[in-house]
Amino acid sequence: MAPIGERNDRMGSATATEDSQNLWANILSEVQSQSASKLSTSRSLLVLGDNETGKTTLIAKLQGTDEPKKGSGLEYYYIDVKDEYRDEQATLNVWCLDGDASHTGLLRFALTEDNFADTLVLLVATMTHPWSILESLEKWVTILRDHLDRLKIPPQDRQEYEQSLVRFIQEYTEPEEGQPTSHSAHRGEMNPLHPTTSGSDEERALLPLGETILSQNLGIPIIVVITKSDAISSLEREHDYKEEHFDFIQQHVRKFCLKYGAALFYTSVKEDRNCDLFYKYLIHRIYGFPFLSTAYVVEKDMVFVPAGWDNEKKISILYENMRNMKPEDAFEDVIVKPVLRKPVQRDTELFVEEEQLFLAKLQVLLSKQPTAGSGSPAVEGTPSRQHRPGPAARQDRAMISPLGTSTPRAMKSLQRPADASKVTPGAANEGMLANFFNSLLHKKPGATMTTGKDKAAMTKDAVAELERMKLEKKTETNSNDTSASGS
């Protein structure tokens, strides 16, 4: 048995070791709790909009990547959020629904009763198709409303969510230079998406909202983003859009945002317009980060309207530039979808005729063909029936012929030989001469008569041609006789 003093020493050393271990454990847990993220990891962003509106490209820009990953149905992304001043970080969940309306049933996986209070909705439309902006926004906000009505949220909680949005609009104050907005003071203490009412807030007198402001309160924060604002230049160039057209579009979109208490952004990932500002405002609304920027509505392609800033009076400033339209005009009547200038090319349809009907038509055509005459045999390659001038034409030929008695012999020499193989090289000249005489024979009585000088020249040429033809025929006859006697 060990002495009492030795046992006390062992017990004391064990106690000291245990205390030191507990101390290190406390220090590690304290450091871990301090270094751990105080930002909520359950916050979500739900992105709704038609296809080809640039949703995934915008998300990739927020992620800091240049290659957007596209999918189908319900896509999931995440955005790393960091606070360098407090060494805090979190992951923002991003749900992007396909633009096809058949996938709206997948909303039940992205927006539920449990994450309703931690979700912000993004409604996306594009400036490349301005005629469909308002229709697209109305369509998707209707889909969102129908889904929210199906959620089993207690009426008392739903009312609190709606009242929190009303307070957010009422408490908005423009940030002064170097001072953050009033909504940035509660970061880490409450949910910035649905802040609760404190004692000091109850004592403050809040102005009532206008009739059109938040008239459709869905109880969930909304941001409207009009992407591809760089398309404004092409709309001006190709579709002759004027300044008043873009003011007309903006006032309609801002009225839509007023109705649902939404913020508005015009962005362009291609030109990097308002992308950084949009990211800062996004984390300000979701996590309560400080935000120092004010509304900006000067440039038509870089519009920024924070929730709570706008009203009907500010929107009415846009009416001053409208000359050919009125603010109350229907959106689709002013911003008309252009008609396609190039018609759709379609292949020509070919219909095959019935065989018997085709043969019957062919038989009719063959029966109408002239039959061969009983005169001299047809020359190969020439028509079987030759035109024979009538008695009157022969009489006219004898009277008009400039060659006198030699004309019958010349005309006889112009006849084609029966055998086409015996045609001499001068046959072409004979044909030309025959055409010349035919033109004289068929000349109408009312035609202008040839002058004496021209007639003499024509007669001289014809006589020369006939003499040449006689000489060729005489030479050919002598050669034939010589070959016959030799054989």
C-alpha positions as CSV (number, residue, x, y, z in Angstrom):
1,M,0.0,0.0,0.0
2,A,1.4,3.4,-1.1
3,P,2.0,6.0,1.5
4,I,-0.6,8.7,2.0
5,G,1.7,11.4,0.8
6,E,2.4,9.6,-2.4
7,R,-1.3,9.0,-3.1
8,N,-2.0,12.7,-2.6
9,D,0.7,13.6,-5.1
10,R,-0.8,11.2,-7.7
11,M,-4.3,12.5,-7.2
12,G,-3.0,16.1,-7.4
13,S,-1.2,15.4,-10.7
14,A,-4.2,13.6,-12.1
15,T,-6.4,16.5,-11.2
16,A,-4.0,19.0,-12.7
17,T,-3.8,17.0,-15.9
18,E,-7.6,16.8,-16.1
19,D,-7.9,20.6,-15.5
20,S,-5.4,21.3,-18.2
21,Q,-7.3,19.1,-20.6
22,N,-10.5,20.8,-19.7
23,L,-8.9,24.2,-20.2
24,W,-7.6,23.3,-23.7
25,A,-11.0,21.9,-24.5
26,N,-12.6,25.1,-23.4
27,I,-10.1,27.2,-25.4
28,L,-10.6,25.1,-28.5
29,S,-14.4,25.2,-28.2
30,E,-14.3,29.0,-27.7
31,V,-12.0,29.5,-30.7
32,Q,-14.2,27.2,-32.8
33,S,-17.3,29.0,-31.8
34,Q,-15.8,32.3,-32.5
35,S,-14.3,31.2,-35.9
36,A,-17.4,29.4,-36.9
37,S,-19.7,31.1,-39.3
38,K,-22.4,33.2,-37.8
39,L,-24.1,33.5,-41.1
40,S,-27.1,31.2,-41.7
41,T,-26.4,28.3,-43.9
42,S,-30.1,27.7,-44.6
43,R,-30.7,30.8,-46.8
44,S,-31.9,30.1,-50.3
45,L,-32.3,31.9,-53.6
46,L,-35.1,30.7,-56.0
47,V,-34.6,31.8,-59.6
48,L,-37.7,31.8,-62.0
49,G,-37.9,32.9,-65.6
50,D,-38.3,31.7,-69.2
51,N,-35.6,29.8,-71.1
52,E,-32.9,31.8,-72.8
53,T,-33.2,34.7,-70.4
54,G,-29.6,34.3,-69.0
55,K,-30.5,32.8,-65.6
56,T,-27.6,30.3,-65.5
57,T,-25.2,32.9,-66.9
58,L,-26.2,35.4,-64.2
59,I,-25.7,32.7,-61.5
60,A,-22.3,31.8,-62.9
61,K,-21.4,35.5,-62.7
62,L,-22.4,35.6,-59.0
63,Q,-20.3,32.4,-58.4
64,G,-17.3,34.0,-60.1
65,T,-17.0,31.5,-62.9
66,D,-17.0,32.0,-66.7
67,E,-18.5,28.7,-67.7
68,P,-22.2,28.3,-66.7
69,K,-23.5,24.8,-66.2
70,K,-26.9,24.2,-67.8
71,G,-29.2,21.4,-66.9
72,S,-32.9,20.7,-67.0
73,G,-35.8,20.6,-64.6
74,L,-34.7,21.9,-61.2
75,E,-31.0,22.8,-61.0
76,Y,-29.1,23.4,-57.8
77,Y,-26.1,25.8,-57.4
78,Y,-24.4,27.5,-54.5
79,I,-22.7,30.8,-53.9
80,D,-19.9,31.3,-51.4
81,V,-20.6,34.3,-49.2
82,K,-17.7,35.8,-47.2
83,D,-17.5,38.6,-44.7
84,E,-13.8,39.7,-44.6
85,Y,-14.3,42.0,-41.6
86,R,-15.7,39.4,-39.2
87,D,-14.1,36.4,-40.8
88,E,-17.5,34.8,-41.5
89,Q,-18.6,32.7,-44.4
90,A,-21.6,30.8,-45.5
91,T,-23.1,29.0,-48.5
92,L,-26.1,30.4,-50.3
93,N,-28.3,27.7,-51.8
94,V,-29.5,28.6,-55.3
95,W,-32.4,26.8,-57.0
96,C,-33.0,27.5,-60.7
97,L,-36.3,26.2,-62.2
98,D,-36.5,25.3,-65.9
99,G,-38.3,27.8,-68.1
100,D,-40.7,25.1,-69.3
101,A,-44.0,25.5,-67.4
102,S,-44.3,21.7,-67.3
103,H,-41.6,21.7,-64.6
104,T,-43.4,23.9,-62.1
105,G,-44.3,20.9,-60.1
106,L,-40.7,20.7,-58.9
107,L,-41.1,23.9,-56.9
108,R,-42.2,21.7,-54.0
109,F,-38.6,20.6,-53.6
110,A,-37.1,24.2,-53.7
111,L,-39.7,26.2,-51.7
112,T,-41.3,24.5,-48.7
113,E,-42.9,25.5,-45.4
114,D,-39.6,25.0,-43.6
115,N,-37.4,27.3,-45.7
116,F,-40.1,29.8,-46.7
117,A,-38.7,32.4,-44.2
118,D,-35.2,32.0,-45.5
119,T,-35.9,32.3,-49.2
120,L,-35.7,35.2,-51.7
121,V,-37.2,34.9,-55.1
122,L,-35.6,36.2,-58.3
123,L,-37.8,36.9,-61.3
124,V,-35.8,37.1,-64.5
125,A,-36.7,38.5,-67.9
126,T,-34.5,39.6,-70.9
127,M,-34.2,42.8,-72.9
128,T,-33.6,40.8,-76.1
129,H,-37.4,40.3,-76.3
130,P,-38.8,43.4,-74.7
131,W,-42.3,42.6,-76.0
132,S,-42.5,39.6,-73.7
133,I,-41.0,41.1,-70.5
134,L,-44.3,42.0,-68.8
135,E,-46.0,38.8,-69.9
136,S,-43.2,36.7,-68.6
137,L,-43.1,38.4,-65.2
138,E,-46.9,38.1,-64.8
139,K,-46.7,34.4,-65.8
140,W,-44.0,33.5,-63.2
141,V,-45.5,35.6,-60.4
142,T,-48.8,33.7,-60.9
143,I,-47.0,30.4,-60.8
144,L,-45.3,31.5,-57.6
145,R,-48.5,32.7,-56.0
146,D,-50.3,29.4,-56.9
147,H,-47.4,27.4,-55.3
148,L,-47.5,29.6,-52.1
149,D,-51.2,29.0,-51.7
150,R,-50.6,25.3,-51.7
151,L,-48.1,25.5,-48.9
152,K,-49.4,24.6,-45.4
153,I,-48.1,27.7,-43.7
154,P,-50.1,28.7,-40.5
155,P,-52.2,31.8,-41.2
156,Q,-50.5,33.6,-38.2
157,D,-47.0,33.0,-39.6
158,R,-48.1,34.1,-43.1
159,Q,-49.5,37.3,-41.7
160,E,-46.2,38.0,-39.9
161,Y,-44.3,37.5,-43.1
162,E,-46.5,39.9,-44.9
163,Q,-46.2,42.5,-42.2
164,S,-42.4,42.2,-42.2
165,L,-42.4,43.2,-45.9
166,V,-44.6,46.2,-45.1
167,R,-42.2,47.3,-42.4
168,F,-39.3,46.9,-44.7
169,I,-40.8,49.2,-47.3
170,Q,-41.9,51.7,-44.6
171,E,-38.5,51.8,-42.9
172,Y,-36.4,52.3,-46.0
173,T,-34.2,55.3,-46.0
174,E,-31.7,56.3,-48.6
175,P,-28.1,55.7,-47.4
176,E,-26.1,58.9,-46.8
177,E,-22.6,59.2,-48.1
178,G,-20.5,56.8,-46.1
179,Q,-23.4,55.5,-44.1
180,P,-25.1,52.1,-44.6
181,T,-28.9,51.7,-45.0
182,S,-31.0,51.4,-41.9
183,H,-31.7,47.7,-42.7
184,S,-28.0,46.8,-42.2
185,A,-27.9,47.4,-38.4
186,H,-29.5,44.1,-37.4
187,R,-27.1,41.7,-39.1
188,G,-26.5,38.6,-37.1
189,E,-29.4,39.4,-34.7
190,M,-32.4,38.5,-36.9
191,N,-33.4,37.3,-40.3
192,P,-33.0,40.3,-42.6
193,L,-35.6,38.8,-45.0
194,H,-38.3,39.0,-42.3
195,P,-37.1,41.3,-39.5
196,T,-39.1,41.3,-36.3
197,T,-40.4,44.4,-34.6
198,S,-38.4,45.8,-31.7
199,G,-39.6,48.2,-29.0
200,S,-37.9,51.2,-30.6
201,D,-39.6,50.3,-33.9
202,E,-43.0,50.3,-32.3
203,E,-42.5,53.7,-30.9
204,R,-41.6,55.2,-34.3
205,A,-44.3,56.6,-36.5
206,L,-44.3,54.9,-39.9
207,L,-46.0,56.4,-42.9
208,P,-48.7,54.3,-44.6
209,L,-48.0,52.8,-48.0
210,G,-49.6,54.1,-51.2
211,E,-52.5,52.3,-52.8
212,T,-50.3,50.7,-55.5
213,I,-47.3,49.9,-53.2
214,L,-47.3,46.3,-52.1
215,S,-50.9,45.8,-53.2
216,Q,-50.1,42.1,-53.9
217,N,-48.2,41.0,-50.8
218,L,-47.0,37.5,-51.2
219,G,-45.0,37.5,-47.9
220,I,-41.7,36.7,-49.6
221,P,-39.0,39.1,-50.8
222,I,-38.7,39.5,-54.6
223,I,-36.1,41.0,-56.9
224,V,-36.8,41.5,-60.6
225,V,-33.8,41.3,-62.9
226,I,-33.9,42.4,-66.6
227,T,-30.9,40.7,-68.2
228,K,-29.0,41.4,-71.4
229,S,-29.5,45.2,-71.2
230,D,-26.8,45.5,-73.8
231,A,-29.4,44.5,-76.4
232,I,-30.9,48.1,-76.1
233,S,-28.4,49.3,-78.8
234,S,-29.4,46.6,-81.2
235,L,-33.1,47.4,-80.6
236,E,-32.5,51.0,-81.5
237,R,-30.6,50.0,-84.6
238,E,-32.7,47.1,-86.0
239,H,-36.2,47.9,-84.7
240,D,-36.0,51.7,-84.5
241,Y,-36.7,51.9,-80.8
242,K,-36.6,55.4,-79.4
243,E,-35.9,56.8,-75.9
244,E,-39.6,56.9,-75.2
245,H,-40.0,53.1,-75.9
246,F,-37.5,52.3,-73.1
247,D,-39.1,54.8,-70.8
248,F,-42.5,53.1,-71.5
249,I,-41.0,49.7,-70.7
250,Q,-39.3,50.9,-67.6
251,Q,-42.4,52.6,-66.1
252,H,-44.5,49.4,-66.7
253,V,-41.8,47.2,-65.0
254,R,-41.4,49.6,-62.1
255,K,-45.2,49.6,-61.5
256,F,-45.1,45.8,-61.5
257,C,-42.3,45.9,-58.9
258,L,-44.3,48.4,-56.8
259,K,-47.2,46.0,-56.7
260,Y,-45.2,43.2,-55.3
261,G,-42.7,45.3,-53.2
262,A,-39.8,44.1,-55.4
263,A,-36.4,45.6,-56.2
264,L,-35.4,46.1,-59.9
265,F,-32.1,45.6,-61.7
266,Y,-31.0,46.0,-65.3
267,T,-27.9,43.8,-65.8
268,S,-25.6,42.7,-68.6
269,V,-23.1,39.9,-67.9
270,K,-21.6,40.5,-71.4
271,E,-20.8,44.2,-70.6
272,D,-20.5,43.6,-66.8
273,R,-23.1,46.2,-66.0
274,N,-24.7,46.2,-62.5
275,C,-23.4,42.7,-61.8
276,D,-21.3,43.6,-58.7
277,L,-24.0,46.0,-57.5
278,F,-26.6,43.2,-57.8
279,Y,-24.4,40.8,-55.8
280,K,-23.9,43.4,-53.0
281,Y,-27.6,44.1,-52.8
282,L,-28.4,40.4,-52.8
283,I,-26.3,39.6,-49.8
284,H,-27.6,42.8,-48.1
285,R,-31.1,41.5,-48.4
286,I,-30.4,37.9,-47.4
287,Y,-27.6,38.4,-44.8
288,G,-27.9,42.0,-43.8
289,F,-24.5,43.1,-45.1
290,P,-24.0,46.9,-45.3
291,F,-25.2,48.5,-48.5
292,L,-24.2,52.1,-49.5
293,S,-25.6,52.5,-53.0
294,T,-28.6,54.6,-53.9
295,A,-31.2,54.2,-56.6
296,Y,-30.0,54.9,-60.2
297,V,-32.4,55.5,-63.1
298,V,-30.4,57.8,-65.3
299,E,-28.9,55.3,-67.8
300,K,-31.5,53.2,-69.5
301,D,-29.3,50.1,-69.5
302,M,-28.2,50.3,-65.8
303,V,-31.4,50.8,-63.9
304,F,-31.4,50.1,-60.2
305,V,-34.4,50.6,-58.0
306,P,-34.2,49.2,-54.4
307,A,-37.3,48.0,-52.7
308,G,-38.9,50.8,-50.7
309,W,-37.5,53.7,-52.7
310,D,-39.9,53.9,-55.6
311,N,-43.4,55.4,-55.8
312,E,-45.9,56.7,-58.4
313,K,-44.5,60.3,-58.3
314,K,-41.0,59.2,-59.2
315,I,-42.2,57.0,-62.0
316,S,-44.2,59.9,-63.4
317,I,-40.9,61.6,-64.4
318,L,-40.7,59.1,-67.3
319,Y,-43.9,60.4,-68.7
320,E,-42.3,63.6,-69.9
321,N,-40.4,61.9,-72.7
322,M,-43.4,60.1,-74.1
323,R,-44.8,61.8,-77.2
324,N,-46.3,59.1,-79.4
325,M,-47.7,57.0,-76.6
326,K,-49.5,57.3,-73.3
327,P,-48.4,55.7,-69.9
328,E,-51.8,54.0,-69.6
329,D,-51.6,52.3,-73.0
330,A,-51.5,48.6,-73.0
331,F,-48.0,47.2,-73.0
332,E,-48.5,44.8,-75.9
333,D,-50.1,47.6,-78.1
334,V,-47.0,49.8,-77.9
335,I,-44.1,47.2,-77.6
336,V,-45.2,45.0,-80.5
337,K,-43.5,41.8,-81.4
338,P,-41.9,42.2,-84.9
339,V,-43.1,40.1,-87.8
340,L,-40.5,37.8,-89.3
341,R,-39.4,39.3,-92.6
342,K,-38.0,36.1,-94.1
343,P,-40.8,33.6,-95.0
344,V,-40.3,30.1,-94.0
345,Q,-38.8,28.1,-96.9
346,R,-40.8,25.0,-97.6
347,D,-40.1,22.2,-100.1
348,T,-42.3,22.1,-103.1
349,E,-44.7,19.2,-103.1
350,L,-44.7,17.1,-106.3
351,F,-47.8,15.2,-107.2
352,V,-47.4,12.1,-109.4
353,E,-50.0,11.8,-112.1
354,E,-51.8,8.6,-112.6
355,E,-50.2,6.4,-115.2
356,Q,-53.3,5.8,-117.4
357,L,-54.2,9.5,-117.3
358,F,-50.7,10.4,-118.4
359,L,-50.8,7.9,-121.3
360,A,-54.2,9.2,-122.4
361,K,-52.8,12.8,-122.5
362,L,-49.8,11.6,-124.4
363,Q,-52.0,9.8,-127.0
364,V,-54.0,13.0,-127.6
365,L,-50.7,14.9,-128.2
366,L,-49.5,12.3,-130.6
367,S,-52.7,12.3,-132.6
368,K,-52.4,16.1,-133.2
369,Q,-48.9,15.7,-134.8
370,P,-48.9,16.2,-138.7
371,T,-48.5,13.1,-140.8
372,A,-45.7,12.7,-143.4
373,G,-46.5,14.0,-147.0
374,S,-46.6,11.8,-150.1
375,G,-43.9,13.9,-151.9
376,S,-40.2,13.5,-151.9
377,P,-38.8,11.5,-149.0
378,A,-38.0,13.4,-145.8
379,V,-34.5,14.4,-145.2
380,E,-33.0,13.1,-142.0
381,G,-32.9,15.8,-139.4
382,T,-35.5,18.0,-141.2
383,P,-39.3,18.1,-141.0
384,S,-41.2,15.6,-143.1
385,R,-43.5,18.3,-144.6
386,Q,-42.0,21.3,-146.2
387,H,-43.7,24.6,-146.8
388,R,-44.7,25.0,-150.5
389,P,-45.6,28.5,-151.6
390,G,-49.0,28.9,-153.3
391,P,-49.7,30.1,-156.8
392,A,-49.8,33.7,-155.7
393,A,-46.5,33.4,-153.9
394,R,-44.9,31.8,-157.0
395,Q,-46.2,34.7,-159.1
396,D,-44.9,37.3,-156.7
397,R,-41.5,35.5,-156.7
398,A,-41.3,35.7,-160.5
399,M,-42.2,39.4,-160.4
400,I,-40.0,40.4,-157.5
401,S,-37.0,38.2,-158.2
402,P,-34.0,40.4,-159.1
403,L,-32.3,37.5,-161.0
404,G,-34.8,37.2,-163.9
405,T,-34.6,33.9,-165.8
406,S,-31.9,32.5,-163.7
407,T,-34.0,32.4,-160.6
408,P,-35.7,29.0,-161.2
409,R,-32.3,27.3,-161.7
410,A,-30.9,29.1,-158.6
411,M,-33.9,27.9,-156.5
412,K,-33.5,24.4,-157.9
413,S,-29.9,24.5,-156.8
414,L,-30.9,25.5,-153.3
415,Q,-32.9,22.4,-152.6
416,R,-31.4,20.1,-150.1
417,P,-30.1,16.7,-151.3
418,A,-32.0,13.7,-150.3
419,D,-29.1,12.1,-148.6
420,A,-27.9,14.2,-145.7
421,S,-24.5,12.6,-145.8
422,K,-23.8,14.3,-149.2
423,V,-24.3,17.9,-147.8
424,T,-21.3,20.0,-148.9
425,P,-19.6,22.7,-146.8
426,G,-21.4,25.3,-148.9
427,A,-24.8,24.0,-147.7
428,A,-24.8,26.6,-145.0
429,N,-24.3,29.4,-147.5
430,E,-27.1,27.9,-149.6
431,G,-29.4,28.0,-146.6
432,M,-28.6,31.6,-146.0
433,L,-29.3,32.4,-149.7
434,A,-32.6,30.5,-149.4
435,N,-33.6,32.5,-146.4
436,F,-32.8,35.7,-148.3
437,F,-35.1,34.8,-151.2
438,N,-37.8,33.6,-148.7
439,S,-37.7,36.9,-147.0
440,L,-38.2,38.6,-150.3
441,L,-41.1,36.4,-151.2
442,H,-42.9,36.8,-147.8
443,K,-42.4,40.5,-147.5
444,K,-45.7,42.2,-146.8
445,P,-47.0,44.7,-149.3
446,G,-47.2,47.5,-146.7
447,A,-43.5,47.2,-145.7
448,T,-41.0,49.9,-146.7
449,M,-39.5,49.3,-150.1
450,T,-35.7,48.9,-150.4
451,T,-33.9,51.8,-152.1
452,G,-32.4,51.4,-155.6
453,K,-28.9,51.5,-154.2
454,D,-29.5,48.8,-151.6
455,K,-31.4,46.6,-154.2
456,A,-28.5,46.8,-156.6
457,A,-26.0,45.8,-153.9
458,M,-28.3,42.9,-152.8
459,T,-28.6,41.7,-156.4
460,K,-24.9,41.8,-157.0
461,D,-24.2,39.7,-153.9
462,A,-26.9,37.2,-154.9
463,V,-25.4,36.8,-158.4
464,A,-21.9,36.4,-157.0
465,E,-23.1,33.7,-154.6
466,L,-25.0,31.9,-157.4
467,E,-21.9,32.0,-159.7
468,R,-19.8,30.5,-156.9
469,M,-22.3,27.7,-156.3
470,K,-22.3,26.9,-160.1
471,L,-18.5,26.7,-160.1
472,E,-18.5,24.3,-157.0
473,K,-21.2,22.1,-158.6
474,K,-19.3,21.9,-161.9
475,T,-16.1,21.0,-160.1
476,E,-17.9,18.3,-158.1
477,T,-19.5,16.9,-161.3
478,N,-16.1,16.6,-163.1
479,S,-14.5,14.9,-160.1
480,N,-17.4,12.4,-160.0
481,D,-17.0,11.6,-163.8
482,T,-13.3,11.1,-163.4
483,S,-13.7,8.7,-160.5
484,A,-16.4,6.8,-162.4
485,S,-14.3,6.4,-165.6
486,G,-11.3,5.3,-163.5
487,S,-13.4,2.6,-161.9
